[in-house]
Protein backbone atom coordinates (compact mmCIF):
# COMPACT_ATOMS: atom_id res chain seq x y z
CA UNK A 1 0.00 0.00 0.00
CA UNK A 2 1.37 3.37 -0.96
CA UNK A 3 1.72 6.12 1.57
CA UNK A 4 -1.05 8.68 1.82
CA UNK A 5 -0.09 12.37 1.66
CA UNK A 6 -1.77 14.66 4.08
CA UNK A 7 -1.69 18.35 4.87
CA UNK A 8 1.09 17.67 7.37
CA UNK A 9 2.98 14.42 7.63
CA UNK A 10 2.96 11.21 5.59
CA UNK A 11 2.00 8.16 7.58
CA UNK A 12 3.97 5.00 6.70
CA UNK A 13 0.92 2.95 7.55
CA UNK A 14 -1.12 4.86 5.05
CA UNK A 15 -3.25 6.64 7.70
CA UNK A 16 -3.73 10.34 7.11
CA UNK A 17 -2.54 12.50 9.99
CA UNK A 18 -4.07 15.95 9.79
CA UNK A 19 -2.28 18.90 11.33
CA UNK A 20 -5.21 21.24 11.24
CA UNK A 21 -5.50 22.88 14.66
CA UNK A 22 -8.81 24.32 15.73
CA UNK A 23 -8.21 27.05 18.26
CA UNK A 24 -10.81 27.10 21.00
CA UNK A 25 -12.51 30.29 22.19
CA UNK A 26 -13.20 31.01 25.82
CA UNK A 27 -16.58 32.08 27.06
CA UNK A 28 -15.25 35.54 27.95
CA UNK A 29 -13.68 36.07 24.52
CA UNK A 30 -16.91 35.01 22.84
CA UNK A 31 -18.88 37.30 25.16
CA UNK A 32 -16.68 40.28 24.32
CA UNK A 33 -17.21 39.69 20.60
CA UNK A 34 -20.98 39.66 21.08
CA UNK A 35 -20.76 42.77 23.26
CA UNK A 36 -18.84 44.74 20.63
CA UNK A 37 -21.44 43.77 18.03
CA UNK A 38 -24.15 45.37 20.18
CA UNK A 39 -24.31 48.98 18.99
CA UNK A 40 -26.40 50.30 21.86
CA UNK A 41 -24.04 48.74 24.40
CA UNK A 42 -21.04 50.31 22.68
CA UNK A 43 -22.78 53.69 22.58
CA UNK A 44 -23.44 53.36 26.32
CA UNK A 45 -19.80 52.37 26.94
CA UNK A 46 -18.54 55.35 24.95
CA UNK A 47 -20.80 57.75 26.89
CA UNK A 48 -19.54 56.31 30.19
CA UNK A 49 -15.89 56.60 29.15
CA UNK A 50 -16.41 60.18 27.98
CA UNK A 51 -18.18 61.02 31.27
CA UNK A 52 -15.30 59.52 33.27
CA UNK A 53 -12.75 61.57 31.30
CA UNK A 54 -14.84 64.72 31.78
CA UNK A 55 -15.03 64.08 35.53
CA UNK A 56 -11.29 63.45 35.81
CA UNK A 57 -10.27 66.49 33.78
CA UNK A 58 -13.06 68.79 35.00
CA UNK A 59 -10.66 71.55 36.16
CA UNK A 60 -9.18 71.66 32.65
CA UNK A 61 -12.43 71.31 30.68
CA UNK A 62 -14.74 73.57 32.71
CA UNK A 63 -14.77 77.16 31.42
CA UNK A 64 -15.02 78.59 34.95
CA UNK A 65 -14.79 77.44 38.58
CA UNK A 66 -18.11 75.87 39.55
CA UNK A 67 -18.52 78.15 42.60
CA UNK A 68 -17.67 81.41 40.83
CA UNK A 69 -20.57 83.86 40.85
CA UNK A 70 -21.13 86.90 38.66
CA UNK A 71 -24.38 88.70 39.47
CA UNK A 72 -24.10 90.69 36.26
CA UNK A 73 -24.56 87.38 34.40
CA UNK A 74 -27.53 86.27 36.50
CA UNK A 75 -30.03 84.22 34.42
CA UNK A 76 -28.26 85.04 31.16
CA UNK A 77 -28.26 82.65 28.20
CA UNK A 78 -26.44 82.45 24.86
CA UNK A 79 -28.50 83.38 21.83
CA UNK A 80 -28.80 79.80 20.52
CA UNK A 81 -30.72 78.74 23.66
CA UNK A 82 -33.53 81.14 22.82
CA UNK A 83 -34.07 79.28 19.55
CA UNK A 84 -34.25 75.93 21.39
CA UNK A 85 -36.73 77.37 23.91
CA UNK A 86 -38.96 79.83 21.96
CA UNK A 87 -40.63 80.99 25.18
CA UNK A 88 -37.34 82.65 26.17
CA UNK A 89 -37.58 85.92 24.25
CA UNK A 90 -34.50 88.21 24.36
CA UNK A 91 -34.86 91.79 25.54
CA UNK A 92 -33.76 92.95 22.09
CA UNK A 93 -36.97 91.46 20.73
CA UNK A 94 -39.19 92.79 23.48
CA UNK A 95 -38.76 89.88 25.89
CA UNK A 96 -37.15 89.43 29.31
CA UNK A 97 -34.02 87.35 28.66
CA UNK A 98 -30.49 88.82 28.82
CA UNK A 99 -28.12 87.46 26.16
CA UNK A 100 -24.51 86.61 27.04
CA UNK A 101 -22.73 84.35 24.56
CA UNK A 102 -19.72 83.88 26.86
CA UNK A 103 -21.77 81.26 28.76
CA UNK A 104 -22.12 78.13 26.61
CA UNK A 105 -25.52 77.08 27.99
CA UNK A 106 -26.30 79.96 30.31
CA UNK A 107 -25.87 81.00 33.94
CA UNK A 108 -28.07 80.23 36.94
CA UNK A 109 -29.85 82.60 39.31
CA UNK A 110 -26.56 83.31 41.15
CA UNK A 111 -24.59 83.94 37.97
CA UNK A 112 -22.75 80.60 38.07
CA UNK A 113 -21.81 78.91 34.81
CA UNK A 114 -24.23 76.03 34.16
CA UNK A 115 -21.82 74.12 31.93
CA UNK A 116 -19.06 74.19 34.53
CA UNK A 117 -21.44 73.00 37.24
CA UNK A 118 -22.73 70.16 35.05
CA UNK A 119 -19.15 69.09 34.32
CA UNK A 120 -18.23 69.05 38.02
CA UNK A 121 -21.58 67.42 38.86
CA UNK A 122 -20.53 64.38 36.82
CA UNK A 123 -18.00 63.61 39.54
CA UNK A 124 -20.74 63.12 42.12
CA UNK A 125 -22.86 60.80 39.98
CA UNK A 126 -19.89 58.72 38.82
CA UNK A 127 -18.50 58.38 42.33
CA UNK A 128 -21.86 57.02 43.46
CA UNK A 129 -21.99 54.81 40.34
CA UNK A 130 -18.75 53.10 41.33
CA UNK A 131 -18.90 53.19 45.14
CA UNK A 132 -22.29 51.42 45.18
CA UNK A 133 -21.09 48.34 43.25
CA UNK A 134 -17.82 48.18 45.20
CA UNK A 135 -19.70 48.01 48.52
CA UNK A 136 -22.29 45.62 47.09
CA UNK A 137 -19.60 43.25 45.84
CA UNK A 138 -17.42 43.54 48.96
CA UNK A 139 -20.28 42.78 51.38
CA UNK A 140 -22.89 40.97 49.31
CA UNK A 141 -20.39 38.60 47.71
CA UNK A 142 -19.05 37.41 51.05
CA UNK A 143 -22.50 37.03 52.60
CA UNK A 144 -23.92 35.23 49.57
CA UNK A 145 -20.95 32.88 49.21
CA UNK A 146 -21.08 31.88 52.88
CA UNK A 147 -24.87 31.42 52.91
CA UNK A 148 -24.99 29.44 49.68
CA UNK A 149 -21.98 27.21 50.26
CA UNK A 150 -22.30 26.33 53.95
CA UNK A 151 -26.10 26.28 54.11
CA UNK A 152 -27.74 25.18 57.36
CA UNK A 153 -27.78 27.63 60.25
CA UNK A 154 -25.29 29.93 58.49
CA UNK A 155 -27.66 30.31 55.55
CA UNK A 156 -30.66 30.81 57.84
CA UNK A 157 -28.94 33.47 59.97
CA UNK A 158 -27.52 35.48 57.07
CA UNK A 159 -30.69 35.38 55.01
CA UNK A 160 -32.83 36.46 57.97
CA UNK A 161 -30.54 39.50 58.36
CA UNK A 162 -31.07 40.25 54.67
CA UNK A 163 -34.84 39.85 55.11
CA UNK A 164 -34.82 42.32 58.03
CA UNK A 165 -32.91 44.84 55.92
CA UNK A 166 -35.35 44.31 53.05
CA UNK A 167 -38.27 45.08 55.39
CA UNK A 168 -37.35 48.79 55.16
CA UNK A 169 -38.00 50.60 51.87
CA UNK A 170 -34.50 51.32 50.57
CA UNK A 171 -34.94 54.98 49.69
CA UNK A 172 -36.88 55.75 52.86
CA UNK A 173 -34.17 54.03 54.91
CA UNK A 174 -31.49 56.18 53.27
CA UNK A 175 -33.53 59.36 53.83
CA UNK A 176 -34.01 58.55 57.53
CA UNK A 177 -30.32 57.71 57.88
CA UNK A 178 -29.24 60.92 56.18
CA UNK A 179 -31.67 63.04 58.22
CA UNK A 180 -30.54 61.49 61.51
CA UNK A 181 -26.83 61.94 60.91
CA UNK A 182 -27.13 65.37 59.34
CA UNK A 183 -29.04 66.76 62.30
CA UNK A 184 -27.12 64.83 64.94
CA UNK A 185 -23.77 66.10 63.66
CA UNK A 186 -24.53 69.82 63.94
CA UNK A 187 -23.15 70.24 67.48
CA UNK A 188 -21.73 66.84 68.52
CA UNK A 189 -19.41 66.12 71.41
CA UNK A 190 -15.78 66.34 70.22
CA UNK A 191 -14.28 62.91 69.57
CA UNK A 192 -17.65 61.16 69.38
CA UNK A 193 -18.78 59.04 66.45
CA UNK A 194 -21.17 61.80 65.38
CA UNK A 195 -18.33 64.33 65.36
CA UNK A 196 -16.09 62.06 63.29
CA UNK A 197 -18.85 61.34 60.78
CA UNK A 198 -19.69 65.03 60.60
CA UNK A 199 -16.08 65.98 59.86
CA UNK A 200 -15.79 63.32 57.18
CA UNK A 201 -19.07 64.37 55.61
CA UNK A 202 -18.07 68.03 55.48
CA UNK A 203 -14.64 67.13 54.09
CA UNK A 204 -16.32 65.11 51.33
CA UNK A 205 -18.81 67.85 50.52
CA UNK A 206 -21.75 65.83 51.86
CA UNK A 207 -20.83 62.69 49.91
CA UNK A 208 -19.65 60.54 52.81
CA UNK A 209 -23.09 60.00 54.35
CA UNK A 210 -24.52 59.30 50.90
CA UNK A 211 -21.90 56.57 50.48
CA UNK A 212 -22.83 55.12 53.88
CA UNK A 213 -26.55 55.17 53.06
CA UNK A 214 -26.10 53.50 49.68
CA UNK A 215 -23.49 51.11 51.05
CA UNK A 216 -25.77 49.88 53.84
CA UNK A 217 -28.53 49.02 51.39
CA UNK A 218 -26.75 48.07 48.14
CA UNK A 219 -25.41 44.66 49.18
CA UNK A 220 -28.69 42.88 49.94
CA UNK A 221 -29.73 42.14 46.37
CA UNK A 222 -26.19 41.02 45.55
CA UNK A 223 -26.16 38.67 48.56
CA UNK A 224 -29.39 36.99 47.46
CA UNK A 225 -28.21 36.65 43.88
CA UNK A 226 -24.84 35.20 44.89
CA UNK A 227 -26.53 32.73 47.27
CA UNK A 228 -28.82 31.47 44.51
CA UNK A 229 -25.93 31.10 42.06
CA UNK A 230 -23.80 29.25 44.63
CA UNK A 231 -26.65 26.87 45.54
CA UNK A 232 -26.89 25.97 41.86
CA UNK A 233 -23.13 25.71 41.25
CA UNK A 234 -22.01 23.78 44.33
CA UNK A 235 -23.64 20.55 43.14
CA UNK A 236 -22.15 20.67 39.65
CA UNK A 237 -19.90 17.87 38.44
CA UNK A 238 -16.75 20.01 38.32
CA UNK A 239 -17.23 20.97 41.98
CA UNK A 240 -17.64 17.33 42.97
CA UNK A 241 -14.52 16.47 41.00
CA UNK A 242 -12.52 19.23 42.67
CA UNK A 243 -13.78 18.15 46.08
CA UNK A 244 -12.81 14.53 45.41
CA UNK A 245 -9.30 15.71 44.48
CA UNK A 246 -8.92 17.25 47.93
CA UNK A 247 -9.48 20.94 47.10
CA UNK A 248 -10.34 22.73 50.32
CA UNK A 249 -13.26 25.05 50.94
CA UNK A 250 -11.50 28.38 50.13
CA UNK A 251 -10.23 26.92 46.87
CA UNK A 252 -13.66 25.58 45.95
CA UNK A 253 -15.33 28.92 46.69
CA UNK A 254 -12.86 31.31 45.09
CA UNK A 255 -11.17 29.23 42.37
CA UNK A 256 -14.03 27.10 41.11
CA UNK A 257 -17.41 28.52 42.12
CA UNK A 258 -16.80 32.27 41.98
CA UNK A 259 -15.30 32.45 38.44
CA UNK A 260 -18.28 30.51 37.09
CA UNK A 261 -20.92 32.79 38.59
CA UNK A 262 -19.28 36.15 37.82
CA UNK A 263 -21.29 36.72 34.63
CA UNK A 264 -24.73 37.16 36.24
CA UNK A 265 -23.20 39.20 39.07
CA UNK A 266 -21.54 41.68 36.70
CA UNK A 267 -24.76 42.05 34.69
CA UNK A 268 -26.93 42.54 37.77
CA UNK A 269 -24.64 45.15 39.30
CA UNK A 270 -24.26 47.07 36.04
CA UNK A 271 -28.04 47.25 35.71
CA UNK A 272 -28.31 48.45 39.34
CA UNK A 273 -25.90 51.38 38.88
CA UNK A 274 -28.65 53.71 37.52
CA UNK A 275 -30.57 53.06 40.74
CA UNK A 276 -27.62 54.30 42.82
CA UNK A 277 -27.32 57.39 40.64
CA UNK A 278 -31.05 58.10 40.97
CA UNK A 279 -30.81 57.77 44.78
CA UNK A 280 -28.10 60.42 44.92
CA UNK A 281 -29.96 62.71 42.51
CA UNK A 282 -33.17 62.41 44.53
CA UNK A 283 -31.39 63.04 47.84
CA UNK A 284 -29.73 66.13 46.37
CA UNK A 285 -33.07 67.22 44.89
CA UNK A 286 -34.74 67.23 48.31
CA UNK A 287 -31.74 68.85 50.02
CA UNK A 288 -30.21 65.79 51.71
CA UNK A 289 -27.46 65.21 49.17
CA UNK A 290 -24.22 67.03 48.54
CA UNK A 291 -23.67 70.31 50.34
CA UNK A 292 -23.41 73.66 48.61
CA UNK A 293 -21.53 74.92 46.71
CA UNK A 294 -20.59 71.43 45.48
CA UNK A 295 -22.72 70.88 42.36
CA UNK A 296 -24.87 67.82 41.82
CA UNK A 297 -27.22 67.21 38.94
CA UNK A 298 -30.04 66.56 41.39
CA UNK A 299 -29.55 69.84 43.24
CA UNK A 300 -29.18 71.71 39.94
CA UNK A 301 -32.50 70.29 38.76
CA UNK A 302 -34.09 71.36 42.05
CA UNK A 303 -32.72 74.90 41.73
CA UNK A 304 -33.69 75.12 38.06
CA UNK A 305 -37.20 73.82 38.68
CA UNK A 306 -38.03 76.98 40.65
CA UNK A 307 -37.59 79.02 37.49
CA UNK A 308 -38.44 76.41 34.89
CA UNK A 309 -41.24 78.45 33.29
CA UNK A 310 -38.93 81.42 32.69
CA UNK A 311 -35.53 79.72 32.34
CA UNK A 312 -36.09 76.06 31.41
CA UNK A 313 -32.44 75.62 30.44
CA UNK A 314 -31.43 75.71 34.13
CA UNK A 315 -33.35 72.49 34.85
CA UNK A 316 -33.43 70.72 31.50
CA UNK A 317 -29.69 70.67 30.74
CA UNK A 318 -28.66 68.96 34.03
CA UNK A 319 -31.66 66.65 33.63
CA UNK A 320 -30.38 65.67 30.18
CA UNK A 321 -26.93 64.92 31.64
CA UNK A 322 -28.56 62.67 34.26
CA UNK A 323 -30.70 61.03 31.56
CA UNK A 324 -27.75 60.20 29.31
CA UNK A 325 -25.54 58.70 32.01
CA UNK A 326 -28.35 56.54 33.41
CA UNK A 327 -29.35 55.25 30.00
CA UNK A 328 -25.69 54.62 29.13
CA UNK A 329 -25.39 52.24 32.08
CA UNK A 330 -28.71 50.63 31.14
CA UNK A 331 -27.56 50.07 27.55
CA UNK A 332 -24.25 48.63 28.73
CA UNK A 333 -26.00 46.37 31.24
CA UNK A 334 -28.40 45.05 28.61
CA UNK A 335 -25.46 44.41 26.28
CA UNK A 336 -23.54 42.56 28.98
CA UNK A 337 -26.60 40.47 29.81
CA UNK A 338 -26.90 39.33 26.19
CA UNK A 339 -23.15 38.88 25.77
CA UNK A 340 -22.68 36.77 28.90
CA UNK A 341 -25.70 34.55 28.22
CA UNK A 342 -24.15 31.11 27.53
CA UNK A 343 -27.10 30.23 25.30
CA UNK A 344 -25.95 32.96 22.91
CA UNK A 345 -22.48 31.48 22.47
CA UNK A 346 -21.72 30.94 18.83
CA UNK A 347 -24.76 32.99 17.73
CA UNK A 348 -24.08 36.02 15.51
C-alpha positions in Angstrom: 0.0 0.0 0.0 1.4 3.4 -1.0 1.7 6.1 1.6 -1.0 8.7 1.8 -0.1 12.4 1.7 -1.8 14.7 4.1 -1.7 18.3 4.9 1.1 17.7 7.4 3.0 14.4 7.6 3.0 11.2 5.6 2.0 8.2 7.6 4.0 5.0 6.7 0.9 3.0 7.5 -1.1 4.9 5.0 -3.2 6.6 7.7 -3.7 10.3 7.1 -2.5 12.5 10.0 -4.1 16.0 9.8 -2.3 18.9 11.3 -5.2 21.2 11.2 -5.5 22.9 14.7 -8.8 24.3 15.7 -8.2 27.0 18.3 -10.8 27.1 21.0 -12.5 30.3 22.2 -13.2 31.0 25.8 -16.6 32.1 27.1 -15.3 35.5 28.0 -13.7 36.1 24.5 -16.9 35.0 22.8 -18.9 37.3 25.2 -16.7 40.3 24.3 -17.2 39.7 20.6 -21.0 39.7 21.1 -20.8 42.8 23.3 -18.8 44.7 20.6 -21.4 43.8 18.0 -24.2 45.4 20.2 -24.3 49.0 19.0 -26.4 50.3 21.9 -24.0 48.7 24.4 -21.0 50.3 22.7 -22.8 53.7 22.6 -23.4 53.4 26.3 -19.8 52.4 26.9 -18.5 55.4 24.9 -20.8 57.8 26.9 -19.5 56.3 30.2 -15.9 56.6 29.1 -16.4 60.2 28.0 -18.2 61.0 31.3 -15.3 59.5 33.3 -12.8 61.6 31.3 -14.8 64.7 31.8 -15.0 64.1 35.5 -11.3 63.5 35.8 -10.3 66.5 33.8 -13.1 68.8 35.0 -10.7 71.6 36.2 -9.2 71.7 32.7 -12.4 71.3 30.7 -14.7 73.6 32.7 -14.8 77.2 31.4 -15.0 78.6 35.0 -14.8 77.4 38.6 -18.1 75.9 39.5 -18.5 78.1 42.6 -17.7 81.4 40.8 -20.6 83.9 40.8 -21.1 86.9 38.7 -24.4 88.7 39.5 -24.1 90.7 36.3 -24.6 87.4 34.4 -27.5 86.3 36.5 -30.0 84.2 34.4 -28.3 85.0 31.2 -28.3 82.6 28.2 -26.4 82.5 24.9 -28.5 83.4 21.8 -28.8 79.8 20.5 -30.7 78.7 23.7 -33.5 81.1 22.8 -34.1 79.3 19.6 -34.3 75.9 21.4 -36.7 77.4 23.9 -39.0 79.8 22.0 -40.6 81.0 25.2 -37.3 82.7 26.2 -37.6 85.9 24.2 -34.5 88.2 24.4 -34.9 91.8 25.5 -33.8 92.9 22.1 -37.0 91.5 20.7 -39.2 92.8 23.5 -38.8 89.9 25.9 -37.2 89.4 29.3 -34.0 87.3 28.7 -30.5 88.8 28.8 -28.1 87.5 26.2 -24.5 86.6 27.0 -22.7 84.4 24.6 -19.7 83.9 26.9 -21.8 81.3 28.8 -22.1 78.1 26.6 -25.5 77.1 28.0 -26.3 80.0 30.3 -25.9 81.0 33.9 -28.1 80.2 36.9 -29.8 82.6 39.3 -26.6 83.3 41.2 -24.6 83.9 38.0 -22.7 80.6 38.1 -21.8 78.9 34.8 -24.2 76.0 34.2 -21.8 74.1 31.9 -19.1 74.2 34.5 -21.4 73.0 37.2 -22.7 70.2 35.0 -19.1 69.1 34.3 -18.2 69.0 38.0 -21.6 67.4 38.9 -20.5 64.4 36.8 -18.0 63.6 39.5 -20.7 63.1 42.1 -22.9 60.8 40.0 -19.9 58.7 38.8 -18.5 58.4 42.3 -21.9 57.0 43.5 -22.0 54.8 40.3 -18.7 53.1 41.3 -18.9 53.2 45.1 -22.3 51.4 45.2 -21.1 48.3 43.2 -17.8 48.2 45.2 -19.7 48.0 48.5 -22.3 45.6 47.1 -19.6 43.2 45.8 -17.4 43.5 49.0 -20.3 42.8 51.4 -22.9 41.0 49.3 -20.4 38.6 47.7 -19.0 37.4 51.0 -22.5 37.0 52.6 -23.9 35.2 49.6 -21.0 32.9 49.2 -21.1 31.9 52.9 -24.9 31.4 52.9 -25.0 29.4 49.7 -22.0 27.2 50.3 -22.3 26.3 54.0 -26.1 26.3 54.1 -27.7 25.2 57.4 -27.8 27.6 60.2 -25.3 29.9 58.5 -27.7 30.3 55.6 -30.7 30.8 57.8 -28.9 33.5 60.0 -27.5 35.5 57.1 -30.7 35.4 55.0 -32.8 36.5 58.0 -30.5 39.5 58.4 -31.1 40.2 54.7 -34.8 39.9 55.1 -34.8 42.3 58.0 -32.9 44.8 55.9 -35.3 44.3 53.1 -38.3 45.1 55.4 -37.3 48.8 55.2 -38.0 50.6 51.9 -34.5 51.3 50.6 -34.9 55.0 49.7 -36.9 55.7 52.9 -34.2 54.0 54.9 -31.5 56.2 53.3 -33.5 59.4 53.8 -34.0 58.5 57.5 -30.3 57.7 57.9 -29.2 60.9 56.2 -31.7 63.0 58.2 -30.5 61.5 61.5 -26.8 61.9 60.9 -27.1 65.4 59.3 -29.0 66.8 62.3 -27.1 64.8 64.9 -23.8 66.1 63.7 -24.5 69.8 63.9 -23.1 70.2 67.5 -21.7 66.8 68.5 -19.4 66.1 71.4 -15.8 66.3 70.2 -14.3 62.9 69.6 -17.6 61.2 69.4 -18.8 59.0 66.4 -21.2 61.8 65.4 -18.3 64.3 65.4 -16.1 62.1 63.3 -18.8 61.3 60.8 -19.7 65.0 60.6 -16.1 66.0 59.9 -15.8 63.3 57.2 -19.1 64.4 55.6 -18.1 68.0 55.5 -14.6 67.1 54.1 -16.3 65.1 51.3 -18.8 67.8 50.5 -21.7 65.8 51.9 -20.8 62.7 49.9 -19.7 60.5 52.8 -23.1 60.0 54.4 -24.5 59.3 50.9 -21.9 56.6 50.5 -22.8 55.1 53.9 -26.5 55.2 53.1 -26.1 53.5 49.7 -23.5 51.1 51.0 -25.8 49.9 53.8 -28.5 49.0 51.4 -26.8 48.1 48.1 -25.4 44.7 49.2 -28.7 42.9 49.9 -29.7 42.1 46.4 -26.2 41.0 45.6 -26.2 38.7 48.6 -29.4 37.0 47.5 -28.2 36.6 43.9 -24.8 35.2 44.9 -26.5 32.7 47.3 -28.8 31.5 44.5 -25.9 31.1 42.1 -23.8 29.2 44.6 -26.6 26.9 45.5 -26.9 26.0 41.9 -23.1 25.7 41.2 -22.0 23.8 44.3 -23.6 20.5 43.1 -22.1 20.7 39.7 -19.9 17.9 38.4 -16.8 20.0 38.3 -17.2 21.0 42.0 -17.6 17.3 43.0 -14.5 16.5 41.0 -12.5 19.2 42.7 -13.8 18.2 46.1 -12.8 14.5 45.4 -9.3 15.7 44.5 -8.9 17.3 47.9 -9.5 20.9 47.1 -10.3 22.7 50.3 -13.3 25.1 50.9 -11.5 28.4 50.1 -10.2 26.9 46.9 -13.7 25.6 45.9 -15.3 28.9 46.7 -12.9 31.3 45.1 -11.2 29.2 42.4 -14.0 27.1 41.1 -17.4 28.5 42.1 -16.8 32.3 42.0 -15.3 32.4 38.4 -18.3 30.5 37.1 -20.9 32.8 38.6 -19.3 36.1 37.8 -21.3 36.7 34.6 -24.7 37.2 36.2 -23.2 39.2 39.1 -21.5 41.7 36.7 -24.8 42.1 34.7 -26.9 42.5 37.8 -24.6 45.1 39.3 -24.3 47.1 36.0 -28.0 47.3 35.7 -28.3 48.5 39.3 -25.9 51.4 38.9 -28.6 53.7 37.5 -30.6 53.1 40.7 -27.6 54.3 42.8 -27.3 57.4 40.6 -31.0 58.1 41.0 -30.8 57.8 44.8 -28.1 60.4 44.9 -30.0 62.7 42.5 -33.2 62.4 44.5 -31.4 63.0 47.8 -29.7 66.1 46.4 -33.1 67.2 44.9 -34.7 67.2 48.3 -31.7 68.9 50.0 -30.2 65.8 51.7 -27.5 65.2 49.2 -24.2 67.0 48.5 -23.7 70.3 50.3 -23.4 73.7 48.6 -21.5 74.9 46.7 -20.6 71.4 45.5 -22.7 70.9 42.4 -24.9 67.8 41.8 -27.2 67.2 38.9 -30.0 66.6 41.4 -29.5 69.8 43.2 -29.2 71.7 39.9 -32.5 70.3 38.8 -34.1 71.4 42.0 -32.7 74.9 41.7 -33.7 75.1 38.1 -37.2 73.8 38.7 -38.0 77.0 40.7 -37.6 79.0 37.5 -38.4 76.4 34.9 -41.2 78.4 33.3 -38.9 81.4 32.7 -35.5 79.7 32.3 -36.1 76.1 31.4 -32.4 75.6 30.4 -31.4 75.7 34.1 -33.3 72.5 34.9 -33.4 70.7 31.5 -29.7 70.7 30.7 -28.7 69.0 34.0 -31.7 66.6 33.6 -30.4 65.7 30.2 -26.9 64.9 31.6 -28.6 62.7 34.3 -30.7 61.0 31.6 -27.8 60.2 29.3 -25.5 58.7 32.0 -28.4 56.5 33.4 -29.3 55.2 30.0 -25.7 54.6 29.1 -25.4 52.2 32.1 -28.7 50.6 31.1 -27.6 50.1 27.5 -24.2 48.6 28.7 -26.0 46.4 31.2 -28.4 45.1 28.6 -25.5 44.4 26.3 -23.5 42.6 29.0 -26.6 40.5 29.8 -26.9 39.3 26.2 -23.1 38.9 25.8 -22.7 36.8 28.9 -25.7 34.6 28.2 -24.1 31.1 27.5 -27.1 30.2 25.3 -25.9 33.0 22.9 -22.5 31.5 22.5 -21.7 30.9 18.8 -24.8 33.0 17.7 -24.1 36.0 15.5 
